[in-house]
Amino acid sequence: MEYKVFNPQYLENVTGGDPEIRNEIVGIFRDQIPEFVAEMKKLFEKQMYYDLGLLAHKAKSSVAIMGMDGTALMLKTFELQAKKGENPPDYPGYISRFEEDTTLVLEEIDRYLSENH
């Protein structure tokens, strides 16, 4: 099975293949994503760029567990720029990509879990 952003092998390695732990991690991830997106948009609106950088760092850790290397790399760039307040016009693009990638990964995770329960 081909996945665009999800790396199931990474998740399986992190959880030791334990379905209970895997489901718990996926559940936490699923709950965090809408909160991250909403908070990113709010912080950007308020021009709280340093806090936005801290949140990008936190989000990066979450996507890394799902093996989302490209998204994690983008969030690292976002984090470093936001903490310094550099290139604010780029931030909506980063937030948008994060939202798109995480929407897609949740679909891919659901497909993976339904095929490998």
A tleap script that builds the chain and sets N, CA, C and O, in Angstrom:
source leaprc.protein.ff14SB
mol = sequence {
  NMET GLU TYR LYS VAL PHE ASN PRO GLN TYR
  LEU GLU ASN VAL THR GLY GLY ASP PRO GLU
  ILE ARG ASN GLU ILE VAL GLY ILE PHE ARG
  ASP GLN ILE PRO GLU PHE VAL ALA GLU MET
  LYS LYS LEU PHE GLU LYS GLN MET TYR TYR
  ASP LEU GLY LEU LEU ALA HIE LYS ALA LYS
  SER SER VAL ALA ILE MET GLY MET ASP GLY
  THR ALA LEU MET LEU LYS THR PHE GLU LEU
  GLN ALA LYS LYS GLY GLU ASN PRO PRO ASP
  TYR PRO GLY TYR ILE SER ARG PHE GLU GLU
  ASP THR THR LEU VAL LEU GLU GLU ILE ASP
  ARG TYR LEU SER GLU ASN CHIE
}
set mol.1.N position { 0.844 -1.184 0.000 }
set mol.1.CA position { 0.000 0.000 0.000 }
set mol.1.C position { 0.885 1.242 0.000 }
set mol.1.O position { 1.826 1.350 0.785 }
set mol.2.N position { 0.569 2.171 -0.888 }
set mol.2.CA position { 1.313 3.413 -1.029 }
set mol.2.C position { 0.676 4.516 -0.182 }
set mol.2.O position { -0.541 4.705 -0.192 }
set mol.3.N position { 1.516 5.227 0.538 }
set mol.3.CA position { 1.056 6.352 1.349 }
set mol.3.C position { 1.857 7.579 0.955 }
set mol.3.O position { 3.058 7.490 0.698 }
set mol.4.N position { 1.183 8.735 0.906 }
set mol.4.CA position { 1.859 9.974 0.507 }
set mol.4.C position { 2.601 10.624 1.676 }
set mol.4.O position { 3.705 11.138 1.501 }
set mol.5.N position { 1.993 10.603 2.875 }
set mol.5.CA position { 2.634 11.279 4.010 }
set mol.5.C position { 2.843 10.372 5.212 }
set mol.5.O position { 3.665 10.680 6.075 }
set mol.6.N position { 2.129 9.277 5.287 }
set mol.6.CA position { 2.182 8.375 6.445 }
set mol.6.C position { 3.217 7.287 6.216 }
set mol.6.O position { 3.307 6.722 5.126 }
set mol.7.N position { 4.001 6.997 7.256 }
set mol.7.CA position { 4.956 5.900 7.208 }
set mol.7.C position { 4.560 4.900 8.297 }
set mol.7.O position { 4.992 5.030 9.442 }
set mol.8.N position { 3.736 3.899 7.944 }
set mol.8.CA position { 3.245 2.966 8.957 }
set mol.8.C position { 4.366 2.196 9.656 }
set mol.8.O position { 4.232 1.821 10.821 }
set mol.9.N position { 5.468 1.961 8.947 }
set mol.9.CA position { 6.565 1.206 9.555 }
set mol.9.C position { 7.146 1.961 10.744 }
set mol.9.O position { 7.515 1.358 11.751 }
set mol.10.N position { 7.223 3.275 10.621 }
set mol.10.CA position { 7.758 4.078 11.722 }
set mol.10.C position { 6.847 3.977 12.944 }
set mol.10.O position { 7.321 3.802 14.067 }
set mol.11.N position { 5.543 4.087 12.718 }
set mol.11.CA position { 4.584 3.965 13.818 }
set mol.11.C position { 4.665 2.582 14.457 }
set mol.11.O position { 4.624 2.461 15.681 }
set mol.12.N position { 4.777 1.555 13.646 }
set mol.12.CA position { 4.879 0.187 14.179 }
set mol.12.C position { 6.160 0.011 14.999 }
set mol.12.O position { 6.153 -0.660 16.030 }
set mol.13.N position { 7.255 0.614 14.539 }
set mol.13.CA position { 8.514 0.538 15.289 }
set mol.13.C position { 8.393 1.246 16.635 }
set mol.13.O position { 8.847 0.732 17.657 }
set mol.14.N position { 7.779 2.428 16.628 }
set mol.14.CA position { 7.628 3.213 17.853 }
set mol.14.C position { 6.766 2.473 18.879 }
set mol.14.O position { 7.028 2.533 20.081 }
set mol.15.N position { 5.735 1.775 18.390 }
set mol.15.CA position { 4.801 1.094 19.295 }
set mol.15.C position { 5.181 -0.355 19.562 }
set mol.15.O position { 4.509 -1.048 20.326 }
set mol.16.N position { 6.256 -0.811 18.934 }
set mol.16.CA position { 6.651 -2.207 19.097 }
set mol.16.C position { 5.612 -3.151 18.511 }
set mol.16.O position { 5.558 -4.324 18.881 }
set mol.17.N position { 4.785 -2.644 17.598 }
set mol.17.CA position { 3.757 -3.466 16.971 }
set mol.17.C position { 2.553 -3.747 17.862 }
set mol.17.O position { 1.675 -4.528 17.494 }
set mol.18.N position { 2.508 -3.112 19.033 }
set mol.18.CA position { 1.401 -3.327 19.972 }
set mol.18.C position { 0.178 -2.527 19.503 }
set mol.18.O position { 0.211 -1.296 19.495 }
set mol.19.N position { -0.909 -3.225 19.110 }
set mol.19.CA position { -2.078 -2.520 18.582 }
set mol.19.C position { -2.723 -1.572 19.591 }
set mol.19.O position { -3.266 -0.537 19.206 }
set mol.20.N position { -2.669 -1.910 20.862 }
set mol.20.CA position { -3.268 -1.044 21.884 }
set mol.20.C position { -2.506 0.276 21.984 }
set mol.20.O position { -3.110 1.348 22.029 }
set mol.21.N position { -1.191 0.191 22.019 }
set mol.21.CA position { -0.358 1.405 22.080 }
set mol.21.C position { -0.523 2.199 20.785 }
set mol.21.O position { -0.649 3.424 20.807 }
set mol.22.N position { -0.520 1.490 19.663 }
set mol.22.CA position { -0.697 2.154 18.357 }
set mol.22.C position { -2.008 2.936 18.332 }
set mol.22.O position { -2.029 4.096 17.922 }
set mol.23.N position { -3.095 2.311 18.765 }
set mol.23.CA position { -4.399 2.969 18.751 }
set mol.23.C position { -4.435 4.164 19.697 }
set mol.23.O position { -5.077 5.174 19.408 }
set mol.24.N position { -3.745 4.045 20.823 }
set mol.24.CA position { -3.691 5.155 21.778 }
set mol.24.C position { -2.942 6.348 21.179 }
set mol.24.O position { -3.395 7.488 21.283 }
set mol.25.N position { -1.806 6.081 20.559 }
set mol.25.CA position { -1.005 7.150 19.943 }
set mol.25.C position { -1.786 7.806 18.800 }
set mol.25.O position { -1.789 9.030 18.669 }
set mol.26.N position { -2.438 6.997 17.985 }
set mol.26.CA position { -3.240 7.537 16.882 }
set mol.26.C position { -4.384 8.390 17.435 }
set mol.26.O position { -4.686 9.449 16.886 }
set mol.27.N position { -5.017 7.938 18.512 }
set mol.27.CA position { -6.105 8.698 19.124 }
set mol.27.C position { -5.643 10.049 19.638 }
set mol.27.O position { -6.320 11.057 19.439 }
set mol.28.N position { -4.497 10.075 20.297 }
set mol.28.CA position { -3.933 11.336 20.794 }
set mol.28.C position { -3.624 12.260 19.620 }
set mol.28.O position { -3.947 13.448 19.649 }
set mol.29.N position { -2.999 11.702 18.592 }
set mol.29.CA position { -2.654 12.476 17.394 }
set mol.29.C position { -3.913 13.070 16.780 }
set mol.29.O position { -3.952 14.255 16.449 }
set mol.30.N position { -4.940 12.244 16.630 }
set mol.30.CA position { -6.206 12.673 16.023 }
set mol.30.C position { -6.835 13.831 16.820 }
set mol.30.O position { -7.398 14.756 16.235 }
set mol.31.N position { -6.735 13.773 18.151 }
set mol.31.CA position { -7.279 14.837 19.008 }
set mol.31.C position { -6.457 16.123 18.922 }
set mol.31.O position { -7.005 17.224 18.980 }
set mol.32.N position { -5.135 15.973 18.784 }
set mol.32.CA position { -4.244 17.138 18.792 }
set mol.32.C position { -4.335 17.985 17.527 }
set mol.32.O position { -4.220 19.209 17.585 }
set mol.33.N position { -4.538 17.339 16.398 }
set mol.33.CA position { -4.440 18.040 15.116 }
set mol.33.C position { -5.371 19.252 15.006 }
set mol.33.O position { -4.900 20.344 14.688 }
set mol.34.N position { -6.682 19.098 15.260 }
set mol.34.CA position { -7.542 20.291 15.145 }
set mol.34.C position { -7.145 21.389 16.134 }
set mol.34.O position { -7.281 22.577 15.843 }
set mol.35.N position { -6.654 20.979 17.302 }
set mol.35.CA position { -6.204 21.970 18.292 }
set mol.35.C position { -4.980 22.717 17.778 }
set mol.35.O position { -4.899 23.939 17.902 }
set mol.36.N position { -4.025 21.985 17.199 }
set mol.36.CA position { -2.826 22.623 16.647 }
set mol.36.C position { -3.201 23.619 15.554 }
set mol.36.O position { -2.716 24.750 15.549 }
set mol.37.N position { -4.059 23.201 14.633 }
set mol.37.CA position { -4.431 24.061 13.507 }
set mol.37.C position { -5.120 25.334 14.013 }
set mol.37.O position { -4.775 26.439 13.597 }
set mol.38.N position { -6.081 25.171 14.901 }
set mol.38.CA position { -6.814 26.329 15.430 }
set mol.38.C position { -5.867 27.279 16.171 }
set mol.38.O position { -5.952 28.497 16.013 }
set mol.39.N position { -4.980 26.720 16.967 }
set mol.39.CA position { -4.046 27.540 17.744 }
set mol.39.C position { -3.042 28.250 16.831 }
set mol.39.O position { -2.705 29.412 17.062 }
set mol.40.N position { -2.566 27.555 15.797 }
set mol.40.CA position { -1.639 28.191 14.852 }
set mol.40.C position { -2.292 29.404 14.203 }
set mol.40.O position { -1.687 30.472 14.116 }
set mol.41.N position { -3.522 29.234 13.753 }
set mol.41.CA position { -4.231 30.336 13.098 }
set mol.41.C position { -4.435 31.506 14.055 }
set mol.41.O position { -4.290 32.667 13.672 }
set mol.42.N position { -4.771 31.188 15.301 }
set mol.42.CA position { -4.996 32.229 16.304 }
set mol.42.C position { -3.700 32.985 16.608 }
set mol.42.O position { -3.692 34.215 16.671 }
set mol.43.N position { -2.621 32.253 16.794 }
set mol.43.CA position { -1.338 32.894 17.107 }
set mol.43.C position { -0.858 33.749 15.934 }
set mol.43.O position { -0.304 34.830 16.136 }
set mol.44.N position { -1.071 33.266 14.719 }
set mol.44.CA position { -0.678 34.057 13.552 }
set mol.44.C position { -1.477 35.353 13.499 }
set mol.44.O position { -0.920 36.431 13.288 }
set mol.45.N position { -2.785 35.236 13.692 }
set mol.45.CA position { -3.652 36.418 13.683 }
set mol.45.C position { -3.198 37.460 14.701 }
set mol.45.O position { -3.210 38.661 14.429 }
set mol.46.N position { -2.799 36.983 15.871 }
set mol.46.CA position { -2.376 37.883 16.950 }
set mol.46.C position { -0.911 38.301 16.817 }
set mol.46.O position { -0.386 39.040 17.651 }
set mol.47.N position { -0.261 37.817 15.756 }
set mol.47.CA position { 1.159 38.102 15.502 }
set mol.47.C position { 2.047 37.670 16.667 }
set mol.47.O position { 3.042 38.325 16.978 }
set mol.48.N position { 1.680 36.578 17.296 }
set mol.48.CA position { 2.467 36.011 18.406 }
set mol.48.C position { 3.408 34.963 17.808 }
set mol.48.O position { 3.248 33.759 18.010 }
set mol.49.N position { 4.390 35.467 17.068 }
set mol.49.CA position { 5.229 34.599 16.251 }
set mol.49.C position { 6.114 33.654 17.064 }
set mol.49.O position { 6.290 32.496 16.682 }
set mol.50.N position { 6.667 34.125 18.165 }
set mol.50.CA position { 7.519 33.240 18.966 }
set mol.50.C position { 6.701 32.052 19.481 }
set mol.50.O position { 7.147 30.907 19.412 }
set mol.51.N position { 5.507 32.334 19.994 }
set mol.51.CA position { 4.637 31.262 20.478 }
set mol.51.C position { 4.232 30.333 19.335 }
set mol.51.O position { 4.076 29.127 19.531 }
set mol.52.N position { 4.068 30.891 18.165 }
set mol.52.CA position { 3.757 30.093 16.983 }
set mol.52.C position { 4.913 29.137 16.681 }
set mol.52.O position { 4.694 27.982 16.315 }
set mol.53.N position { 6.133 29.624 16.835 }
set mol.53.CA position { 7.313 28.772 16.648 }
set mol.53.C position { 7.355 27.637 17.657 }
set mol.53.O position { 7.705 26.508 17.314 }
set mol.54.N position { 6.998 27.937 18.904 }
set mol.54.CA position { 6.953 26.887 19.937 }
set mol.54.C position { 5.904 25.835 19.591 }
set mol.54.O position { 6.130 24.640 19.781 }
set mol.55.N position { 4.772 26.277 19.088 }
set mol.55.CA position { 3.713 25.348 18.712 }
set mol.55.C position { 4.133 24.512 17.499 }
set mol.55.O position { 3.832 23.319 17.440 }
set mol.56.N position { 4.814 25.115 16.545 }
set mol.56.CA position { 5.316 24.368 15.381 }
set mol.56.C position { 6.270 23.263 15.853 }
set mol.56.O position { 6.264 22.159 15.308 }
set mol.57.N position { 7.079 23.563 16.855 }
set mol.57.CA position { 7.992 22.570 17.425 }
set mol.57.C position { 7.211 21.397 18.028 }
set mol.57.O position { 7.543 20.232 17.808 }
set mol.58.N position { 6.187 21.726 18.779 }
set mol.58.CA position { 5.356 20.690 19.405 }
set mol.58.C position { 4.656 19.839 18.332 }
set mol.58.O position { 4.605 18.614 18.440 }
set mol.59.N position { 4.126 20.493 17.311 }
set mol.59.CA position { 3.454 19.787 16.219 }
set mol.59.C position { 4.434 18.892 15.467 }
set mol.59.O position { 4.076 17.803 15.019 }
set mol.60.N position { 5.668 19.360 15.335 }
set mol.60.CA position { 6.707 18.591 14.638 }
set mol.60.C position { 6.927 17.250 15.325 }
set mol.60.O position { 7.082 16.229 14.655 }
set mol.61.N position { 6.943 17.242 16.643 }
set mol.61.CA position { 7.117 15.993 17.391 }
set mol.61.C position { 5.967 15.026 17.119 }
set mol.61.O position { 6.182 13.820 16.995 }
set mol.62.N position { 4.755 15.552 17.028 }
set mol.62.CA position { 3.586 14.714 16.769 }
set mol.62.C position { 3.619 14.100 15.377 }
set mol.62.O position { 3.353 12.909 15.219 }
set mol.63.N position { 3.942 14.898 14.370 }
set mol.63.CA position { 3.948 14.349 13.012 }
set mol.63.C position { 5.118 13.388 12.806 }
set mol.63.O position { 5.031 12.468 11.993 }
set mol.64.N position { 6.204 13.599 13.536 }
set mol.64.CA position { 7.361 12.710 13.402 }
set mol.64.C position { 7.000 11.279 13.805 }
set mol.64.O position { 7.494 10.327 13.202 }
set mol.65.N position { 6.159 11.123 14.801 }
set mol.65.CA position { 5.759 9.787 15.255 }
set mol.65.C position { 4.998 9.046 14.163 }
set mol.65.O position { 5.009 7.816 14.117 }
set mol.66.N position { 4.339 9.797 13.286 }
set mol.66.CA position { 3.599 9.182 12.177 }
set mol.66.C position { 4.500 8.986 10.953 }
set mol.66.O position { 4.036 8.576 9.889 }
set mol.67.N position { 5.791 9.284 11.120 }
set mol.67.CA position { 6.730 9.102 10.020 }
set mol.67.C position { 6.568 10.134 8.917 }
set mol.67.O position { 6.950 9.892 7.772 }
set mol.68.N position { 6.002 11.284 9.259 }
set mol.68.CA position { 5.745 12.348 8.282 }
set mol.68.C position { 6.992 13.230 8.150 }
set mol.68.O position { 7.004 14.382 8.583 }
set mol.69.N position { 8.031 12.665 7.544 }
set mol.69.CA position { 9.324 13.343 7.492 }
set mol.69.C position { 9.278 14.689 6.777 }
set mol.69.O position { 9.863 15.662 7.252 }
set mol.70.N position { 8.593 14.752 5.645 }
set mol.70.CA position { 8.513 16.003 4.890 }
set mol.70.C position { 7.798 17.097 5.676 }
set mol.70.O position { 8.217 18.255 5.677 }
set mol.71.N position { 6.727 16.716 6.337 }
set mol.71.CA position { 5.971 17.677 7.142 }
set mol.71.C position { 6.804 18.130 8.338 }
set mol.71.O position { 6.808 19.308 8.693 }
set mol.72.N position { 7.507 17.183 8.954 }
set mol.72.CA position { 8.355 17.516 10.107 }
set mol.72.C position { 9.456 18.493 9.702 }
set mol.72.O position { 9.767 19.425 10.444 }
set mol.73.N position { 10.039 18.280 8.536 }
set mol.73.CA position { 11.097 19.178 8.050 }
set mol.73.C position { 10.538 20.580 7.795 }
set mol.73.O position { 11.173 21.579 8.136 }
set mol.74.N position { 9.352 20.647 7.197 }
set mol.74.CA position { 8.703 21.941 6.951 }
set mol.74.C position { 8.416 22.641 8.282 }
set mol.74.O position { 8.629 23.847 8.407 }
set mol.75.N position { 7.933 21.887 9.276 }
set mol.75.CA position { 7.622 22.482 10.584 }
set mol.75.C position { 8.886 22.982 11.278 }
set mol.75.O position { 8.836 23.966 12.015 }
set mol.76.N position { 10.019 22.315 11.053 }
set mol.76.CA position { 11.288 22.767 11.626 }
set mol.76.C position { 11.653 24.140 11.050 }
set mol.76.O position { 12.060 25.040 11.785 }
set mol.77.N position { 11.505 24.290 9.739 }
set mol.77.CA position { 11.765 25.579 9.092 }
set mol.77.C position { 10.821 26.640 9.647 }
set mol.77.O position { 11.241 27.745 9.991 }
set mol.78.N position { 9.542 26.286 9.726 }
set mol.78.CA position { 8.515 27.184 10.258 }
set mol.78.C position { 8.870 27.603 11.681 }
set mol.78.O position { 8.826 28.785 12.019 }
set mol.79.N position { 9.221 26.624 12.506 }
set mol.79.CA position { 9.577 26.893 13.911 }
set mol.79.C position { 10.706 27.915 14.003 }
set mol.79.O position { 10.601 28.902 14.731 }
set mol.80.N position { 11.780 27.674 13.267 }
set mol.80.CA position { 12.952 28.549 13.354 }
set mol.80.C position { 12.631 29.962 12.862 }
set mol.80.O position { 13.064 30.944 13.464 }
set mol.81.N position { 11.878 30.060 11.775 }
set mol.81.CA position { 11.518 31.382 11.261 }
set mol.81.C position { 10.590 32.117 12.226 }
set mol.81.O position { 10.790 33.297 12.513 }
set mol.82.N position { 9.579 31.415 12.720 }
set mol.82.CA position { 8.594 32.061 13.587 }
set mol.82.C position { 9.221 32.528 14.901 }
set mol.82.O position { 8.894 33.608 15.394 }
set mol.83.N position { 10.107 31.734 15.461 }
set mol.83.CA position { 10.746 32.133 16.727 }
set mol.83.C position { 11.532 33.426 16.563 }
set mol.83.O position { 11.664 34.201 17.510 }
set mol.84.N position { 12.059 33.660 15.351 }
set mol.84.CA position { 12.815 34.879 15.077 }
set mol.84.C position { 11.931 35.965 14.460 }
set mol.84.O position { 12.380 37.095 14.263 }
set mol.85.N position { 10.668 35.623 14.154 }
set mol.85.CA position { 9.777 36.578 13.509 }
set mol.85.C position { 10.159 36.862 12.065 }
set mol.85.O position { 9.828 37.921 11.532 }
set mol.86.N position { 10.856 35.921 11.424 }
set mol.86.CA position { 11.304 36.090 10.047 }
set mol.86.C position { 10.237 35.597 9.059 }
set mol.86.O position { 9.600 34.569 9.289 }
set mol.87.N position { 10.051 36.318 7.989 }
set mol.87.CA position { 9.176 35.927 6.875 }
set mol.87.C position { 7.724 35.633 7.254 }
set mol.87.O position { 7.190 34.617 6.812 }
set mol.88.N position { 7.065 36.470 8.047 }
set mol.88.CA position { 5.666 36.213 8.406 }
set mol.88.C position { 4.723 35.952 7.231 }
set mol.88.O position { 3.767 35.193 7.393 }
set mol.89.N position { 4.954 36.558 6.032 }
set mol.89.CA position { 4.047 36.240 4.921 }
set mol.89.C position { 4.053 34.750 4.531 }
set mol.89.O position { 3.117 34.274 3.890 }
set mol.90.N position { 5.111 34.017 4.921 }
set mol.90.CA position { 5.188 32.575 4.614 }
set mol.90.C position { 4.360 31.725 5.578 }
set mol.90.O position { 4.030 30.583 5.258 }
set mol.91.N position { 4.025 32.252 6.730 }
set mol.91.CA position { 3.387 31.438 7.777 }
set mol.91.C position { 2.043 30.841 7.379 }
set mol.91.O position { 1.786 29.678 7.688 }
set mol.92.N position { 1.160 31.611 6.692 }
set mol.92.CA position { -0.112 30.992 6.294 }
set mol.92.C position { 0.095 29.760 5.403 }
set mol.92.O position { -0.659 28.791 5.495 }
set mol.93.N position { 1.112 29.801 4.548 }
set mol.93.CA position { 1.424 28.648 3.695 }
set mol.93.C position { 1.851 27.449 4.510 }
set mol.93.O position { 1.452 26.321 4.218 }
set mol.94.N position { 2.661 27.682 5.533 }
set mol.94.CA position { 3.088 26.584 6.416 }
set mol.94.C position { 1.876 25.991 7.148 }
set mol.94.O position { 1.726 24.773 7.248 }
set mol.95.N position { 1.030 26.870 7.649 }
set mol.95.CA position { -0.153 26.415 8.397 }
set mol.95.C position { -1.067 25.621 7.463 }
set mol.95.O position { -1.601 24.579 7.842 }
set mol.96.N position { -1.238 26.117 6.259 }
set mol.96.CA position { -2.073 25.450 5.268 }
set mol.96.C position { -1.522 24.065 4.921 }
set mol.96.O position { -2.268 23.088 4.858 }
set mol.97.N position { -0.231 23.995 4.703 }
set mol.97.CA position { 0.385 22.696 4.375 }
set mol.97.C position { 0.239 21.736 5.547 }
set mol.97.O position { -0.058 20.559 5.347 }
set mol.98.N position { 0.444 22.221 6.763 }
set mol.98.CA position { 0.273 21.378 7.943 }
set mol.98.C position { -1.150 20.817 7.987 }
set mol.98.O position { -1.361 19.630 8.236 }
set mol.99.N position { -2.114 21.695 7.739 }
set mol.99.CA position { -3.520 21.284 7.768 }
set mol.99.C position { -3.803 20.242 6.675 }
set mol.99.O position { -4.474 19.241 6.927 }
set mol.100.N position { -3.293 20.479 5.471 }
set mol.100.CA position { -3.504 19.549 4.354 }
set mol.100.C position { -2.831 18.205 4.622 }
set mol.100.O position { -3.443 17.153 4.436 }
set mol.101.N position { -1.571 18.239 5.058 }
set mol.101.CA position { -0.831 16.997 5.313 }
set mol.101.C position { -1.477 16.180 6.421 }
set mol.101.O position { -1.555 14.955 6.327 }
set mol.102.N position { -1.941 16.853 7.470 }
set mol.102.CA position { -2.525 16.109 8.587 }
set mol.102.C position { -3.908 15.567 8.239 }
set mol.102.O position { -4.303 14.510 8.732 }
set mol.103.N position { -4.641 16.284 7.395 }
set mol.103.CA position { -5.925 15.753 6.923 }
set mol.103.C position { -5.680 14.486 6.114 }
set mol.103.O position { -6.363 13.479 6.294 }
set mol.104.N position { -4.702 14.550 5.228 }
set mol.104.CA position { -4.367 13.396 4.398 }
set mol.104.C position { -3.844 12.238 5.245 }
set mol.104.O position { -4.216 11.087 5.016 }
set mol.105.N position { -2.992 12.533 6.213 }
set mol.105.CA position { -2.422 11.441 7.012 }
set mol.105.C position { -3.506 10.750 7.830 }
set mol.105.O position { -3.444 9.536 8.027 }
set mol.106.N position { -4.484 11.484 8.304 }
set mol.106.CA position { -5.561 10.842 9.067 }
set mol.106.C position { -6.349 9.879 8.178 }
set mol.106.O position { -6.765 8.812 8.629 }
set mol.107.N position { -6.552 10.259 6.912 }
set mol.107.CA position { -7.207 9.349 5.967 }
set mol.107.C position { -6.341 8.106 5.744 }
set mol.107.O position { -6.841 6.982 5.723 }
set mol.108.N position { -5.042 8.329 5.579 }
set mol.108.CA position { -4.127 7.203 5.344 }
set mol.108.C position { -4.046 6.296 6.568 }
set mol.108.O position { -3.988 5.074 6.431 }
set mol.109.N position { -4.040 6.883 7.756 }
set mol.109.CA position { -4.010 6.088 8.988 }
set mol.109.C position { -5.278 5.248 9.097 }
set mol.109.O position { -5.214 4.067 9.436 }
set mol.110.N position { -6.422 5.850 8.812 }
set mol.110.CA position { -7.685 5.108 8.872 }
set mol.110.C position { -7.660 3.920 7.911 }
set mol.110.O position { -8.092 2.819 8.252 }
set mol.111.N position { -7.146 4.164 6.708 }
set mol.111.CA position { -7.050 3.085 5.723 }
set mol.111.C position { -6.110 1.987 6.230 }
set mol.111.O position { -6.425 0.800 6.140 }
set mol.112.N position { -4.963 2.390 6.760 }
set mol.112.CA position { -4.001 1.425 7.298 }
set mol.112.C position { -4.606 0.602 8.433 }
set mol.112.O position { -4.470 -0.621 8.459 }
set mol.113.N position { -5.268 1.271 9.363 }
set mol.113.CA position { -5.845 0.569 10.516 }
set mol.113.C position { -6.964 -0.388 10.094 }
set mol.113.O position { -7.108 -1.466 10.671 }
set mol.114.N position { -7.750 0.000 9.099 }
set mol.114.CA position { -8.834 -0.877 8.655 }
set mol.114.C position { -8.269 -2.116 7.954 }
set mol.114.O position { -8.883 -3.182 7.979 }
set mol.115.N position { -7.111 -1.972 7.337 }
set mol.115.CA position { -6.492 -3.105 6.637 }
set mol.115.C position { -5.597 -3.941 7.554 }
set mol.115.O position { -5.256 -5.077 7.225 }
set mol.116.N position { -5.216 -3.376 8.705 }
set mol.116.CA position { -4.250 -4.051 9.592 }
set mol.116.C position { -4.713 -4.057 11.035 }
set mol.116.O position { -3.902 -3.839 11.934 }
set mol.117.N position { -5.976 -4.298 11.283 }
set mol.117.CA position { -6.489 -4.252 12.655 }
set mol.117.C position { -6.189 -5.489 13.442 }
set mol.117.O position { -6.563 -5.583 14.611 }
savepdb mol mol.pdb
quit
